[in-house]
């Protein structure tokens, strides 16, 4: 598909073009658009960095938290990362992180990950674990829900968890 410019006069390498012409895809790059071009937000892709955290000094607790509502026509989940200041240690205590999607038509949340992110005894303090996204597409009205589940009975639970999710949203 090419870009058409109609009813304009263009100067191209000293030649004047009146009317319309087509530019092949990939010819006009980001570097060709001036910072002061004043593009409207509807023509841009927006990246949202979503963060959820629980404070250090208290054990990680189980939660189910809505973290994002898709307002654009479509969006794509780019990645999810989890880190914990003080990892679970000395026993079988651990926590898992899941990212789920729900929408008006099917409000029962379904995971978007191929497997939950498992923060277990032996994971290094502040180690970043990256989830594998199996279903990245979103549409207007979709909600992302973060679910942290703790388990185990011996040892020390993790403390100071942060979850980061990056989403790119198309405005129109």
C-alpha positions in Angstrom: 0.0 0.0 0.0 1.3 3.4 -0.8 0.7 6.9 0.6 -1.2 9.3 -1.6 -1.0 13.1 -1.4 -3.8 14.7 -3.4 -4.6 18.3 -4.4 -1.2 19.5 -3.3 1.9 20.8 -4.9 5.2 19.1 -4.1 8.8 19.9 -4.8 10.8 16.7 -5.3 14.5 17.0 -6.3 13.8 20.3 -8.1 10.8 18.9 -9.9 7.3 20.3 -9.2 4.5 17.7 -8.9 1.0 19.0 -9.1 -1.9 16.7 -8.2 -1.2 13.4 -6.5 1.7 10.9 -6.3 2.3 7.7 -4.4 5.2 7.0 -2.0 6.2 3.3 -1.6 5.8 1.9 1.9 8.8 2.3 4.2 10.2 5.4 2.3 9.0 8.0 4.8 10.6 7.1 8.2 10.4 8.5 11.7 13.6 10.5 11.0 11.9 12.3 8.1 9.1 13.8 10.3 10.1 17.0 12.1 9.7 17.0 15.9 7.5 20.1 15.5 5.2 18.4 12.9 2.3 18.6 15.3 0.8 15.1 14.6 -2.5 14.5 16.3 -2.7 11.8 19.0 -5.1 9.8 16.8 -2.3 9.1 14.4 0.1 7.8 17.0 0.7 4.6 18.8 0.8 5.0 22.6 3.0 2.9 24.9 1.8 2.4 28.5 4.2 1.2 31.2 2.0 -0.3 33.9 3.4 -0.9 37.3 2.1 -2.7 40.4 4.1 -2.9 43.6 3.9 -4.2 47.2 6.2 -2.6 49.8 9.4 -4.1 51.1 9.2 -5.0 54.8 5.9 -6.9 54.5 5.3 -10.3 53.0 3.9 -10.5 49.4 0.2 -11.1 49.6 -2.3 -12.6 47.2 -4.2 -9.9 45.2 -6.4 -9.6 42.1 -6.0 -6.1 40.7 -7.3 -4.5 37.4 -4.3 -2.6 35.9 -5.4 -1.5 32.5 -8.5 -0.8 30.4 -7.9 -0.7 26.6 -9.3 2.7 25.3 -7.8 2.5 21.8 -9.2 0.4 18.9 -6.5 -2.3 19.4 -3.5 -2.8 21.7 -0.7 -5.3 22.1 0.9 -6.6 25.3 4.6 -6.3 24.8 6.0 -7.9 27.9 5.6 -8.6 31.6 8.4 -8.6 34.2 8.5 -9.4 37.9 11.1 -8.6 40.5 11.3 -9.0 44.3 13.6 -7.1 46.6 13.8 -10.0 49.1 13.0 -13.4 47.4 11.3 -16.2 49.2 13.9 -18.2 51.1 14.5 -21.1 53.4 11.5 -23.3 52.7 8.6 -23.9 50.3 7.1 -20.4 50.3 6.7 -18.8 46.9 4.4 -16.6 44.9 3.1 -16.7 41.3 2.1 -13.8 39.0 -0.4 -14.2 36.2 -1.8 -11.6 33.8 -5.4 -12.1 32.6 -7.8 -10.5 30.2 -11.5 -9.9 30.7 -14.0 -8.1 28.6 -17.7 -7.2 28.6 -18.7 -10.2 26.6 -16.7 -12.8 28.6 -16.0 -11.3 32.0 -14.4 -14.5 33.4 -10.7 -13.6 33.1 -8.4 -15.8 31.0 -4.6 -15.8 31.2 -2.5 -14.2 28.5 0.6 -16.1 29.6 1.8 -19.5 28.5 2.6 -20.2 32.2 2.4 -18.2 35.4 5.6 -16.5 36.5 6.9 -18.5 39.5 9.0 -16.6 42.1 10.3 -19.5 44.3 12.9 -20.1 47.0 16.3 -19.9 45.3 15.4 -17.1 42.9 17.9 -14.3 43.5 17.0 -11.1 45.3 16.0 -8.5 42.7 16.2 -11.0 39.9 13.9 -10.1 37.0 11.7 -12.8 35.7 10.1 -12.4 32.3 6.8 -14.0 31.4 6.0 -15.5 28.0 2.9 -14.0 26.5 0.8 -16.4 24.5 -2.1 -14.0 23.7 -1.0 -10.4 23.2 -3.9 -8.8 21.3 -6.4 -6.5 23.0 -9.4 -4.5 21.7 -11.3 -1.5 23.0 -13.0 -2.4 26.4 -10.6 -5.3 27.3 -9.3 -5.2 30.8 -6.0 -6.5 32.0 -6.0 -8.1 35.5 -2.9 -8.9 37.5 -3.2 -11.9 39.9 -0.6 -12.6 42.5 -1.0 -15.9 44.5 1.1 -16.8 47.5 1.6 -20.4 48.7 3.8 -22.5 51.0 4.0 -23.0 54.8 7.8 -23.0 55.6 10.5 -20.4 55.2 10.2 -16.7 54.5 7.9 -15.2 52.0 9.1 -12.7 49.4 8.9 -9.0 50.2 8.9 -5.9 48.0 7.5 -7.2 44.7 7.1 -5.1 41.5 5.4 -6.1 38.3 5.8 -4.2 35.1 3.7 -4.6 32.0 4.2 -2.7 28.7 1.3 -2.2 26.3 1.2 -0.5 22.9 -2.2 1.0 22.0 -3.4 2.2 18.6 -5.5 5.3 19.0 -7.7 4.7 16.0 
